[in-house]
Amino acid sequence: MGLRLRIGILGLLACWLPHPVCAHPGAHHDIERVSKLIEAEPQRAGLWIERAHHRRLAGEFEEALKDLNEAERLSPDTWDIVAHRGLTLARMGKNIEAESELTRFLENTSGTATAYVERARIRHAAGRVELAIADLSSSLALSQDALSQDIEVYLQRGEWQESLSRWDDAAEGYREALNLFGPIRSLQRAMVRVEMSRGNHSSALEIIDQAMAGTHSKVPWRLQRAVVLESAGQDTDARRERLTALDETNRVLERRVTAIQLVQRAEVFLALNEQSKARRDLELASKKSPRYPMANELLKKLNQSNR
């Protein structure tokens, strides 16, 4: 993998459409540092590539492209330059040109996970979902262990597979990720979602029960369990599960009232269709922690649903 191309895929995914600038807080310091090195050794193409990388992170896209052009003049056969140009063009929203550059890089090198992930984003935005999924699979194939892989890539690929009703493929990918990363809640919830889509309610309940056994915070899983039970036609059991969740949140709130616990109880009340009680808890949570986004978002949704 070339100079500075191994940037975090999680950071890349966080910058997906719509593209923000995604400026890296330390990028300008790095630009100044590399600029001084360039002054001392202007013929080193790698330094121009490195500064282009930092300029892209800082949102200085035109300047990054100029640095890459200079690097190409100094070292025209360096494929890393093509990859960085593709990533920069993608950040500029020039997806056609970006895909062309990334494809040129991927077809002439062993590739990088970052390049595959960015091309997947571009292809998905253009409606070529199967090709996007294939690119994410290629990115994962380049990484051999959990330390070098990104859970977000697994989740994104699974989501796209689900959008095509490729339930078996999605389940296989989520299981692979669970084996790598362990019992991560987002992966477990994804597996539950797939099993419900396949009509495997018993498998979904088994996953939830395993998750509940390994966590102190059982309320979210009880609510999920109630959804599965309700979907299976077991309405009485579903309501019992929600009431158990309410008892658990009440016991916690008896010891200490926090915004997080109030929001959790509000979610239980919403599941029980007790909207006035949910509103009371959300308003109190918002008052206690005005910047707590979950409380404000739920309160906004509740207000919109009552219009």
Backbone as numpy.savetxt, mean C-alpha at the origin, in Angstrom:
# Nx Ny Nz CAx CAy CAz Cx Cy Cz
21.89 -4.57 -9.63 21.04 -3.38 -9.63 21.92 -2.14 -9.63
21.60 -1.14 -10.43 22.47 0.01 -10.63 22.46 0.98 -9.47
23.25 2.00 -9.64 23.46 3.01 -8.60 22.16 3.67 -8.17
21.85 3.58 -6.89 20.73 4.25 -6.24 19.36 3.88 -6.83
19.32 2.81 -7.68 18.02 2.45 -8.24 17.19 1.64 -7.25
17.86 1.08 -6.26 17.14 0.24 -5.31 16.47 1.13 -4.26
15.50 1.93 -4.66 14.74 2.74 -3.71 13.58 1.92 -3.22
12.99 2.32 -2.10 11.94 1.52 -1.47 10.68 1.42 -2.32
10.20 0.21 -2.53 8.97 0.01 -3.30 7.78 0.55 -2.53
7.80 0.46 -1.22 6.69 1.02 -0.44 6.53 2.51 -0.70
7.65 3.22 -0.74 7.60 4.64 -1.06 7.08 4.88 -2.45
7.45 4.00 -3.36 6.96 4.13 -4.73 5.47 3.92 -4.80
4.98 2.89 -4.12 3.54 2.62 -4.13 2.76 3.76 -3.50
3.33 4.38 -2.47 2.63 5.47 -1.81 2.45 6.67 -2.72
3.21 6.72 -3.80 3.14 7.86 -4.73 2.35 7.55 -5.98
1.52 6.52 -5.94 0.76 6.16 -7.12 -0.33 7.19 -7.38
-0.95 7.07 -8.55 -1.95 8.06 -8.97 -2.96 8.37 -7.89
-3.38 9.67 -7.73 -2.79 10.79 -8.45 -1.41 11.13 -7.91
-0.45 11.46 -8.79 0.94 11.63 -8.38 1.13 12.90 -7.57
1.47 12.80 -6.28 1.94 13.97 -5.56 3.41 14.17 -5.88
4.00 15.22 -5.34 5.42 15.42 -5.57 6.24 14.37 -4.85
5.78 13.92 -3.69 6.47 12.88 -2.92 7.90 13.29 -2.58
8.09 14.53 -2.20 9.43 15.01 -1.91 10.01 14.31 -0.70
11.23 13.85 -0.82 11.93 13.21 0.28 12.54 14.28 1.17
12.32 14.21 2.49 12.76 15.30 3.37 14.25 15.57 3.33
15.06 14.53 3.03 16.50 14.74 3.01 17.08 14.92 1.62
16.21 15.02 0.61 16.67 15.04 -0.77 17.54 16.26 -1.07
17.14 17.43 -0.58 17.90 18.65 -0.90 19.30 18.61 -0.27
19.40 18.05 0.89 20.73 17.89 1.50 21.59 16.98 0.63
20.98 15.90 0.13 21.73 14.97 -0.73 22.10 15.62 -2.06
21.22 16.47 -2.58 21.52 17.17 -3.83 22.76 18.05 -3.64
22.81 18.78 -2.54 23.96 19.65 -2.26 25.23 18.83 -2.10
25.10 17.71 -1.41 26.28 16.85 -1.19 26.84 16.33 -2.51
25.94 15.80 -3.37 26.41 15.23 -4.64 26.88 16.33 -5.59
26.26 17.51 -5.51 26.68 18.62 -6.36 28.15 18.98 -6.09
28.55 18.95 -4.83 29.95 19.23 -4.49 30.88 18.17 -5.06
30.42 16.93 -5.06 31.23 15.85 -5.63 31.35 16.01 -7.14
30.26 16.46 -7.77 30.29 16.68 -9.22 31.28 17.79 -9.58
31.31 18.82 -8.76 32.26 19.91 -9.01 33.69 19.39 -9.01
33.96 18.43 -8.15 35.32 17.88 -8.05 35.60 16.86 -9.15
34.55 16.09 -9.53 34.74 15.05 -10.54 33.59 15.07 -11.55
33.55 16.05 -12.41 32.42 16.20 -13.34 32.32 15.10 -14.39
33.35 14.30 -14.57 33.32 13.26 -15.60 32.75 11.93 -15.08
32.38 11.89 -13.81 31.83 10.64 -13.26 30.33 10.58 -13.52
29.93 9.75 -14.45 28.52 9.64 -14.83 27.66 9.20 -13.65
28.20 8.36 -12.80 27.43 7.86 -11.66 26.97 8.95 -10.73
27.76 10.01 -10.60 27.37 11.12 -9.74 26.18 11.88 -10.32
26.16 12.04 -11.65 25.03 12.71 -12.28 23.75 11.88 -12.12
23.92 10.57 -12.21 22.76 9.69 -12.02 22.25 9.79 -10.59
23.19 9.81 -9.65 22.81 9.89 -8.24 22.09 11.20 -7.94
22.59 12.30 -8.51 21.92 13.58 -8.25 20.53 13.60 -8.92
20.41 12.98 -10.07 19.10 12.89 -10.73 18.11 12.13 -9.85
18.60 11.11 -9.20 17.75 10.32 -8.28 17.23 11.22 -7.16
18.12 11.97 -6.54 17.71 12.85 -5.44 16.80 13.97 -5.93
17.08 14.47 -7.12 16.23 15.54 -7.66 14.83 15.02 -7.97
14.74 13.78 -8.40 13.41 13.20 -8.61 12.65 13.11 -7.30
13.33 12.67 -6.26 12.69 12.58 -4.94 12.24 13.95 -4.44
13.00 14.98 -4.83 12.66 16.34 -4.40 11.62 16.99 -5.29
11.21 16.30 -6.35 10.22 16.87 -7.26 10.82 17.79 -8.30
12.14 17.79 -8.42 12.81 18.64 -9.42 13.01 17.82 -10.70
11.92 17.57 -11.40 11.93 16.61 -12.49 12.73 17.08 -13.70
12.55 18.32 -14.11 13.28 18.81 -15.28 14.78 18.79 -15.02
15.17 19.18 -13.82 16.59 19.18 -13.47 17.14 17.75 -13.45
16.30 16.81 -12.99 16.71 15.42 -12.97 16.97 14.91 -14.39
16.08 15.26 -15.30 16.25 14.83 -16.69 17.53 15.43 -17.29
17.84 16.68 -16.95 19.07 17.30 -17.44 20.30 16.54 -16.92
20.25 16.15 -15.65 21.36 15.38 -15.09 21.52 14.04 -15.80
20.41 13.41 -16.12 20.45 12.11 -16.80 20.99 12.27 -18.22
20.65 13.36 -18.87 21.19 13.62 -20.21 22.70 13.77 -20.17
23.19 14.46 -19.13 24.63 14.62 -18.98 25.30 13.28 -18.69
24.66 12.48 -17.85 25.19 11.16 -17.55 25.25 10.30 -18.81
24.24 10.42 -19.65 24.21 9.65 -20.89 25.30 10.10 -21.86
25.60 11.40 -21.85 26.69 11.90 -22.69 28.02 11.31 -22.26
28.18 11.19 -20.95 29.43 10.66 -20.41 29.52 9.15 -20.52
28.38 8.49 -20.39 28.38 7.01 -20.41 27.13 6.52 -21.14
27.12 6.55 -22.46 25.91 6.27 -23.24 25.40 4.84 -23.14
26.21 3.92 -22.68 25.79 2.51 -22.62 25.31 2.09 -21.23
25.04 3.03 -20.35 24.60 2.71 -18.99 23.08 2.61 -18.95
22.57 1.42 -18.76 21.12 1.20 -18.78 20.43 1.80 -17.56
21.19 2.00 -16.51 20.61 2.62 -15.32 20.00 3.99 -15.64
20.62 4.68 -16.57 20.13 6.01 -16.96 18.73 5.91 -17.54
18.50 4.87 -18.34 17.20 4.66 -18.96 16.14 4.41 -17.89
16.50 3.60 -16.90 15.55 3.31 -15.82 15.18 4.56 -15.05
16.20 5.34 -14.69 15.93 6.57 -13.93 15.12 7.57 -14.74
15.36 7.61 -16.06 14.58 8.52 -16.90 13.11 8.06 -16.92
12.90 6.75 -17.00 11.53 6.23 -16.97 10.82 6.56 -15.67
11.51 6.42 -14.55 10.91 6.73 -13.25 10.60 8.22 -13.13
11.49 9.05 -13.67 11.27 10.50 -13.61 10.09 10.91 -14.48
10.03 10.38 -15.70 8.92 10.69 -16.60 7.59 10.24 -15.99
7.61 9.11 -15.28 6.39 8.63 -14.63 5.94 9.62 -13.56
6.89 10.18 -12.81 6.54 11.15 -11.79 5.98 12.44 -12.41
6.34 12.69 -13.65 5.85 13.87 -14.35 4.48 13.62 -14.99
4.00 12.38 -14.87 2.71 12.03 -15.47 2.80 11.72 -16.95
3.99 11.60 -17.48 4.19 11.28 -18.90 4.29 9.76 -19.05
3.15 9.11 -18.90 3.13 7.66 -18.80 3.56 6.93 -20.07
3.22 7.45 -21.23 3.59 6.78 -22.47 5.10 6.75 -22.63
5.72 7.92 -22.44 7.18 7.98 -22.54 7.84 7.17 -21.42
7.27 7.23 -20.24 7.84 6.50 -19.10 7.80 4.99 -19.35
6.67 4.50 -19.84 6.57 3.06 -20.10 7.57 2.63 -21.16
7.74 3.47 -22.18 8.70 3.14 -23.23 10.11 2.99 -22.67
10.51 3.93 -21.82 11.85 3.87 -21.23 11.99 2.68 -20.29
11.00 2.45 -19.46 11.07 1.34 -18.51 11.11 0.00 -19.25
10.33 -0.11 -20.32 10.32 -1.34 -21.10 11.68 -1.56 -21.75
12.26 -0.50 -22.27 13.59 -0.60 -22.87 14.61 -1.09 -21.84
14.50 -0.56 -20.63 15.42 -0.99 -19.56 15.18 -2.45 -19.20
13.92 -2.84 -19.02 13.60 -4.19 -18.58 13.92 -5.25 -19.63
13.82 -4.87 -20.90 14.09 -5.83 -21.97 15.59 -6.01 -22.23
16.39 -5.12 -21.71 17.83 -5.19 -21.97 18.68 -5.46 -20.74
18.03 -5.65 -19.61 18.76 -5.94 -18.37 18.01 -7.04 -17.61
18.56 -7.42 -16.48 17.87 -8.39 -15.62 16.72 -7.75 -14.87
16.58 -6.42 -14.98 15.46 -5.72 -14.39 15.64 -5.43 -12.92
14.75 -4.60 -12.38 14.71 -4.31 -10.95 13.25 -4.32 -10.50
13.05 -4.59 -9.24 11.69 -4.60 -8.69 11.04 -3.23 -8.84
11.82 -2.17 -8.62 11.28 -0.82 -8.71 10.75 -0.52 -10.11
11.50 -0.89 -11.13 11.08 -0.62 -12.51 9.82 -1.40 -12.86
9.75 -2.65 -12.41 8.55 -3.45 -12.69 7.32 -2.88 -11.99
7.50 -2.44 -10.75 6.37 -1.88 -10.01 5.86 -0.60 -10.67
6.77 0.26 -11.11 6.35 1.50 -11.75 5.65 1.23 -13.08
6.17 0.27 -13.85 5.50 -0.04 -15.11 4.14 -0.67 -14.87
4.03 -1.44 -13.79 2.73 -2.03 -13.43 1.72 -0.93 -13.15
2.14 0.10 -12.44 1.23 1.21 -12.13 0.74 1.87 -13.42
1.67 2.10 -14.33 1.31 2.75 -15.59 0.34 1.89 -16.39
0.62 0.59 -16.45 -0.22 -0.31 -17.22 -1.61 -0.44 -16.60
-1.66 -0.47 -15.29 -2.97 -0.57 -14.64 -3.78 0.69 -14.89
-3.14 1.84 -14.85 -3.84 3.10 -15.10 -4.40 3.15 -16.51
-3.77 2.42 -17.43 -4.23 2.38 -18.82 -5.24 1.25 -19.06
-5.60 0.53 -18.00 -6.60 -0.53 -18.13 -6.04 -1.87 -18.53
-4.72 -2.01 -18.59 -4.10 -3.29 -18.95 -3.75 -4.05 -17.67
-4.80 -4.55 -17.05 -4.66 -5.10 -15.70 -3.83 -6.38 -15.69
-4.05 -7.26 -16.66 -3.30 -8.52 -16.69 -1.80 -8.26 -16.81
-1.43 -7.33 -17.67 -0.01 -7.00 -17.82 0.54 -6.36 -16.54
-0.29 -5.56 -15.87 0.13 -4.94 -14.61 0.39 -6.01 -13.56
-0.51 -6.99 -13.48 -0.33 -8.08 -12.53 0.95 -8.85 -12.83
1.20 -9.09 -14.11 2.41 -9.82 -14.50 3.66 -9.05 -14.08
3.62 -7.73 -14.19 4.78 -6.92 -13.77 5.02 -7.01 -12.27
3.93 -6.99 -11.48 4.11 -7.11 -10.03 4.66 -8.49 -9.68
4.21 -9.52 -10.39 4.75 -10.86 -10.16 6.24 -10.90 -10.49
6.63 -10.22 -11.56 8.05 -10.17 -11.93 8.86 -9.44 -10.87
8.27 -8.38 -10.30 8.99 -7.64 -9.26 9.22 -8.53 -8.04
8.21 -9.32 -7.69 8.34 -10.20 -6.54 9.32 -11.33 -6.81
9.39 -11.78 -8.06 10.30 -12.87 -8.41 11.76 -12.47 -8.25
12.04 -11.16 -8.29 13.41 -10.68 -8.14 13.86 -10.67 -6.69
12.92 -10.81 -5.76 13.23 -10.78 -4.32 12.99 -12.16 -3.75
13.89 -12.61 -2.94 13.84 -13.99 -2.47 13.42 -14.15 -1.02
13.30 -13.07 -0.28 12.94 -13.20 1.13 12.16 -11.97 1.58
11.63 -12.05 2.80 10.78 -10.98 3.32 11.53 -9.67 3.49
12.85 -9.75 3.73 13.62 -8.52 3.95 13.71 -7.69 2.68
13.69 -8.35 1.52 13.84 -7.62 0.27 12.54 -7.48 -0.50
11.45 -8.00 0.05 10.16 -7.88 -0.60 9.29 -6.85 0.12
8.21 -6.48 -0.52 7.35 -5.45 0.02 5.93 -5.97 0.12
5.38 -5.94 1.31 4.04 -6.46 1.53 3.01 -5.71 0.68
3.27 -4.42 0.42 2.33 -3.64 -0.38 2.21 -4.17 -1.80
3.28 -4.73 -2.33 3.22 -5.29 -3.68 2.31 -6.52 -3.70
2.42 -7.35 -2.68 1.54 -8.51 -2.58 0.08 -8.07 -2.48
-0.16 -7.08 -1.64 -1.54 -6.62 -1.45 -2.10 -6.00 -2.72
-1.26 -5.21 -3.43 -1.73 -4.58 -4.65 -2.01 -5.62 -5.73
-1.12 -6.59 -5.88 -1.34 -7.63 -6.88 -2.61 -8.41 -6.57
-2.79 -8.75 -5.29 -3.99 -9.48 -4.91 -5.26 -8.69 -5.19
-5.22 -7.39 -4.91 -6.38 -6.54 -5.16 -6.73 -6.52 -6.65
-5.70 -6.43 -7.49 -5.96 -6.43 -8.93 -6.47 -7.79 -9.39
-5.94 -8.86 -8.82 -6.44 -10.19 -9.17 -7.90 -10.35 -8.75
-8.23 -9.83 -7.58 -9.62 -9.88 -7.14 -10.53 -9.10 -8.08
-10.04 -7.99 -8.61 -10.86 -7.18 -9.51 -11.21 -7.95 -10.78
-10.41 -8.96 -11.10 -10.68 -9.81 -12.27 -11.32 -11.14 -11.86
-11.73 -11.23 -10.60 -12.33 -12.46 -10.04 -11.37 -13.64 -10.11
-10.10 -13.36 -10.04 -9.10 -14.43 -10.01 -8.83 -14.80 -8.55
-9.86 -15.37 -7.94 -9.83 -15.63 -6.50 -8.71 -16.60 -6.10
-8.53 -17.67 -6.88 -7.53 -18.67 -6.52 -6.12 -18.07 -6.57
-5.85 -17.27 -7.60 -4.53 -16.63 -7.71 -4.31 -15.65 -6.56
-5.35 -14.90 -6.24 -5.23 -13.93 -5.14 -4.95 -14.65 -3.83
-5.69 -15.73 -3.58 -5.50 -16.49 -2.34 -4.09 -17.06 -2.26
-3.60 -17.57 -3.38 -2.25 -18.14 -3.39 -1.20 -17.07 -3.05
-1.38 -15.88 -3.62 -0.43 -14.80 -3.34 -0.49 -14.34 -1.90
-1.69 -14.22 -1.35 -1.83 -13.81 0.05 -1.22 -14.85 0.99
-1.43 -16.14 0.66 -0.84 -17.19 1.51 0.69 -17.13 1.46
1.23 -16.89 0.28 2.68 -16.77 0.15 3.20 -15.61 1.01
2.48 -14.50 0.98 2.89 -13.35 1.78 2.78 -13.65 3.27
1.72 -14.35 3.68 1.57 -14.71 5.09 2.71 -15.60 5.55
3.16 -16.51 4.69 4.29 -17.37 5.04 5.57 -16.56 5.19
5.69 -15.49 4.40 6.89 -14.65 4.46 6.87 -13.69 5.64
5.74 -13.01 5.80 5.67 -11.90 6.76 5.02 -12.28 8.09
4.35 -13.42 8.13 3.66 -13.80 9.36 2.25 -13.24 9.39
1.59 -13.33 10.54 0.17 -12.95 10.65 -0.06 -11.44 10.64
0.09 -10.83 9.47 -0.18 -9.40 9.30 -1.67 -9.20 9.07
-2.26 -8.26 9.79 -3.71 -8.08 9.74 -4.23 -7.80 8.34
-3.53 -6.95 7.58 -4.00 -6.61 6.24 -4.05 -7.84 5.34
-3.08 -8.74 5.50 -3.08 -9.97 4.71 -4.18 -10.92 5.15
-4.38 -11.01 6.46 -5.43 -11.88 6.97 -6.81 -11.40 6.52
-7.03 -10.10 6.55 -8.30 -9.56 6.11 -8.50 -9.81 4.61
-7.42 -9.71 3.86 -7.51 -9.99 2.43 -7.89 -11.44 2.18
-7.31 -12.35 2.95 -7.64 -13.77 2.81 -9.10 -14.02 3.17
-9.58 -13.37 4.21 -10.99 -13.51 4.59 -11.88 -13.03 3.45
-11.52 -11.91 2.87 -12.30 -11.34 1.76 -12.37 -12.30 0.57
-11.24 -12.92 0.26 -11.21 -13.86 -0.87 -12.04 -15.10 -0.56
-11.91 -15.62 0.65 -12.67 -16.82 0.99 -14.16 -16.55 0.97
-14.57 -15.36 1.39 -15.99 -15.01 1.31 -16.44 -14.90 -0.14
-15.59 -14.35 -0.98 -15.93 -14.22 -2.40 -16.06 -15.60 -3.04
-15.29 -16.56 -2.54 -15.37 -17.92 -3.08 -16.47 -18.73 -2.40
-17.15 -18.10 -1.43 -18.22 -18.80 -0.73 -17.74 -19.75 0.33
-16.49 -19.64 0.73 -15.90 -20.53 1.74 -16.01 -19.89 3.13
-17.21 -19.85 3.66 -17.42 -19.18 4.94 -16.66 -19.86 6.08
-16.60 -21.18 6.05 -15.90 -21.89 7.13 -14.41 -21.56 7.11
-13.82 -21.46 5.91 -12.40 -21.10 5.81 -12.17 -19.68 6.30
-13.10 -18.78 5.97 -12.99 -17.40 6.42 -13.03 -17.32 7.95
-13.95 -18.08 8.54 -14.06 -18.09 10.00 -12.81 -18.67 10.64
-12.23 -19.67 10.01 -11.01 -20.28 10.54 -9.87 -19.27 10.57
-9.75 -18.49 9.50 -8.70 -17.46 9.44 -8.92 -16.43 10.54
-10.16 -16.02 10.72 -10.49 -15.03 11.75 -10.18 -15.57 13.14
-10.55 -16.82 13.39 -10.31 -17.41 14.71 -8.81 -17.49 15.00
-8.01 -17.82 13.98 -6.57 -17.86 14.16 -6.02 -16.47 14.47
-6.56 -15.48 13.77 -6.12 -14.10 14.01 -6.49 -13.64 15.41
-7.69 -13.97 15.85 -8.14 -13.58 17.18 -7.30 -14.21 18.27
-6.86 -15.44 18.02 -6.06 -16.15 19.03 -4.69 -15.50 19.22
-4.24 -14.76 18.21 -2.91 -14.18 18.28 -2.87 -12.69 18.57
-4.00 -12.12 19.02 -4.02 -10.69 19.28 -4.84 -10.36 20.52
-4.48 -9.26 21.19 -5.25 -8.81 22.34 -6.46 -8.00 21.89
-6.36 -7.40 20.72 -7.45 -6.56 20.21 -8.38 -7.41 19.36
-9.37 -8.00 20.00 -10.24 -8.94 19.31 -11.48 -8.30 18.69
-11.80 -7.08 19.10 -13.05 -6.46 18.65 -13.14 -6.34 17.13
-12.10 -5.83 16.44 -12.22 -5.74 14.97 -12.47 -7.09 14.31
-11.85 -8.13 14.88 -12.05 -9.46 14.30 -13.44 -10.00 14.63
-13.96 -9.65 15.80 -15.33 -10.08 16.11 -16.33 -9.44 15.13
-16.10 -8.18 14.80 -16.98 -7.52 13.83 -16.86 -8.18 12.46
-15.64 -8.55 12.09 -15.45 -9.25 10.81 -16.10 -10.62 10.85
-15.99 -11.27 11.98 -16.61 -12.59 12.14 -18.12 -12.49 12.00
-18.69 -11.42 12.54 -20.13 -11.22 12.44 -20.56 -11.05 10.98
-19.73 -10.35 10.20 -20.04 -10.16 8.78 -20.06 -11.50 8.06
-19.10 -12.36 8.36 -19.05 -13.67 7.72 -20.25 -14.52 8.12
-20.56 -14.50 9.41 -21.71 -15.27 9.90 -23.00 -14.79 9.26
-23.14 -13.48 9.14 -24.34 -12.92 8.52 -24.43 -13.33 7.06
-23.29 -13.33 6.39 -23.25 -13.73 4.98 -23.62 -15.20 4.82
-23.32 -15.99 5.84 -23.65 -17.42 5.80 -25.08 -17.69 6.26
-25.83 -16.63 6.58 -27.22 -16.79 6.99 -27.39 -17.04 8.47
-26.36 -16.86 9.26 -26.42 -17.10 10.70 -26.57 -15.76 11.42
-27.73 -15.15 11.26 -27.97 -13.80 11.78 -27.90 -13.74 13.31
-28.45 -14.75 13.97 -28.45 -14.76 15.44 -27.03 -14.80 15.98
-26.20 -15.67 15.39 -24.80 -15.77 15.82 -24.04 -14.48 15.50
-24.39 -13.86 14.38 -23.72 -12.60 14.01 -24.02 -11.52 15.04
-25.28 -11.41 15.45 -25.64 -10.40 16.45 -24.97 -10.71 17.78
-24.90 -11.97 18.15 -24.25 -12.34 19.40 -22.78 -11.93 19.38
-22.14 -12.08 18.23 -20.73 -11.71 18.10 -20.56 -10.20 18.29
-21.46 -9.43 17.72 -21.39 -7.97 17.85 -21.65 -7.51 19.28
-22.54 -8.18 19.95 -22.81 -7.83 21.35 -21.61 -8.17 22.24
-20.94 -9.27 21.91 -19.72 -9.62 22.63 -18.65 -8.56 22.41
-18.56 -8.08 21.19 -17.60 -7.01 20.88 -17.94 -5.75 21.67
-19.22 -5.46 21.82 -19.64 -4.28 22.59 -19.26 -4.44 24.06
-19.47 -5.61 24.61 -19.09 -5.86 26.01 -17.59 -5.64 26.20
-16.81 -6.10 25.25 -15.35 -5.98 25.37 -14.91 -4.52 25.32
-15.49 -3.74 24.42 -15.12 -2.32 24.35 -15.58 -1.57 25.59
-16.74 -1.94 26.13 -17.23 -1.28 27.34 -16.30 -1.54 28.52
-15.79 -2.76 28.60 -14.87 -3.09 29.72 -13.58 -2.26 29.62
-13.10 -2.08 28.41 -11.89 -1.28 28.22 -12.15 0.18 28.57
-13.28 0.70 28.13 -13.62 2.10 28.38 -13.91 2.37 29.86
-14.29 1.35 30.59 -14.49 1.52 32.05 -13.17 1.83 32.74
-12.08 1.31 32.18 -10.77 1.53 32.77 -10.15 2.85 32.30
-10.34 3.16 30.99 -9.74 4.38 30.45 -10.46 4.77 29.18
-10.83 6.04 29.11 -11.55 6.53 27.92 -10.53 7.18 26.98
-10.34 6.58 25.82 -9.45 7.13 24.80 -10.22 7.29 23.50
-9.71 8.13 22.63 -10.35 8.35 21.33 -10.38 7.07 20.51
-9.30 6.31 20.60 -9.22 5.06 19.82 -10.32 4.10 20.25
-10.50 3.94 21.55 -11.51 3.01 22.05 -12.92 3.52 21.77
-13.10 4.82 21.82 -14.41 5.39 21.51 -14.78 5.15 20.04
-13.81 5.29 19.17 -14.05 5.02 17.75 -14.36 3.55 17.54
-13.65 2.71 18.24 -13.91 1.28 18.11 -15.32 0.92 18.58
-15.74 1.53 19.69 -17.10 1.25 20.15 -18.12 1.82 19.17
-17.80 2.97 18.58 -18.70 3.55 17.57 -18.87 2.59 16.39
-17.78 1.93 16.01 -17.87 0.96 14.92 -18.78 -0.20 15.29
-18.72 -0.60 16.55 -19.60 -1.67 17.02 -21.05 -1.20 16.99
-21.29 0.01 17.46 -22.66 0.55 17.44 -23.19 0.64 16.01
-22.33 1.05 15.09 -22.76 1.11 13.69 -23.11 -0.28 13.17
-22.33 -1.28 13.57 -22.62 -2.65 13.15 -23.94 -3.14 13.75
-24.29 -2.60 14.91 -25.56 -2.96 15.56 -26.70 -2.04 15.12
-26.39 -1.13 14.19 -27.38 -0.18 13.65 -27.89 0.78 14.73
-27.02 1.12 15.67 -27.37 2.09 16.70 -26.60 3.38 16.40
-27.11 4.14 15.44 -26.37 5.27 14.91 -26.25 6.43 15.89
-27.26 6.66 16.69 -27.19 7.78 17.64 -26.08 7.56 18.66
-25.93 6.32 19.13 -24.87 6.01 20.08 -23.50 6.11 19.41
-23.44 5.68 18.15 -22.18 5.78 17.41 -21.78 7.24 17.25
-22.76 8.10 16.92 -22.48 9.52 16.76 -21.97 10.13 18.06
-22.58 9.75 19.17 -22.16 10.28 20.47 -20.69 9.95 20.72
-20.30 8.70 20.47 -18.92 8.30 20.70 -17.96 8.99 19.74
-18.36 9.14 18.49 -17.49 9.78 17.51 -17.30 11.26 17.81
-18.34 11.92 18.25 -18.22 13.34 18.60 -17.32 13.52 19.81
-17.44 12.61 20.78 -16.58 12.68 21.96 -15.13 12.39 21.59
-14.93 11.40 20.71 -13.58 11.06 20.27 -12.95 12.23 19.53
-13.73 12.87 18.68 -13.24 14.02 17.91 -12.90 15.19 18.84
-13.67 15.34 19.91 -13.42 16.40 20.87 -12.14 16.13 21.66
-11.93 14.85 22.02 -10.74 14.49 22.79 -9.48 14.58 21.93
-9.61 14.17 20.66 -8.46 14.17 19.74 -8.90 14.76 18.40
-8.91 16.09 18.30 -9.43 16.74 17.09 -8.74 16.32 15.80
-7.49 15.88 15.91 -6.75 15.51 14.71 -6.77 14.01 14.42
-7.57 13.29 15.15 -7.65 11.84 14.93 -8.52 11.60 13.69
-7.91 11.20 12.56 -8.65 11.14 11.29 -9.78 10.13 11.27
-9.61 9.00 11.95 -10.62 7.96 11.89 -11.95 8.45 12.45
-11.89 9.19 13.55 -13.12 9.71 14.15 -13.81 10.68 13.21
-13.04 11.58 12.63 -13.63 12.58 11.73 -14.19 11.95 10.46
-13.49 10.95 9.93 -13.95 10.30 8.71 -15.25 9.54 8.94
-15.32 8.80 10.05 -16.55 8.05 10.34 -17.72 8.99 10.62
-17.43 10.07 11.32 -18.48 11.04 11.62 -19.00 11.68 10.33
-18.10 11.97 9.41 -18.48 12.53 8.12 -19.36 11.56 7.33
-18.97 10.30 7.31 -19.75 9.29 6.60 -21.13 9.12 7.24
-21.16 9.16 8.56 -22.44 9.02 9.27 -23.36 10.17 8.95
-22.81 11.37 8.91 -23.62 12.55 8.58 -24.14 12.48 7.15
-23.31 12.02 6.25 -23.72 11.92 4.85 -24.82 10.86 4.66
-24.72 9.78 5.41 -25.71 8.71 5.27 -27.08 9.11 5.82
-27.10 10.11 6.69 -28.36 10.54 7.31 -29.04 11.69 6.56
-28.41 12.15 5.46 -29.00 13.27 4.72 -30.19 12.80 3.88
